[in-house]
């Protein structure tokens, strides 16, 4: 299944934790398109994994057949990390389901990225799901 990031009227909530400065945030935010590519890749892997997102099994959650293929970013949290030193970025995405001619939130996925400095490569620390 293919997925696409869509614009909605909902603005993402941006949160800062544990002493991240505005300068550090701005440097990380300059790499927003790279962050989104990582998030998209992790969401795609999750929804196309038959062990995590079911294809045809009735009554099981999440069910891939219900997904519209669209998602949007709900919130982003930036955390200055001490052990190991670096920055953790937690991106909350909401995947929608098809309901007639409209879409509603169906599955929440939270992708956690880590980067040692504003210039280093992003590492994926994990992905968590929730029913919404």
RAMO-V556216 format. One line per field, one symbol per residue. ss: DSSP state (@ for helix, = for strand, . for the rest). psi: psi as a letter, one per 40 degrees, with the letter a starting at -180 (. if undefined). burial: I if it has 16 or more other ideal C-beta (glycine too) atoms within 10 Angstrom, else O. A space follows every 10 residues. Layout:
ss=???
psi=???
burial=???
This chain:
ss=...==..... ..=====... .@@@@@@@@. .@@@@@@@@@ @@@@@@@... ...=...... ..=@@@==== ========== =....===== =========. .========= =====..... ..======== =.
psi=hiiihihieh hihhihifeh idddddddde fddddddddd ddddddeehe edhidehiei hihddehdei iihdihhhhh idgihahhhh hhihhiihgb eiiihdhhhh hhiihdieei iiiheihiii h.
burial=OOIOOOOOOO OOOOOOOOOI OOOIIOOIOO IOOOIOOIII OIIOOIIOOO OOIIOOOOOO OIIIOIIIOI IIIIIIIIII OOOOOIIIII IIIIIIIOOO OOIOOIIIII IIIIIOOIOO OIOOOOIOIO OO
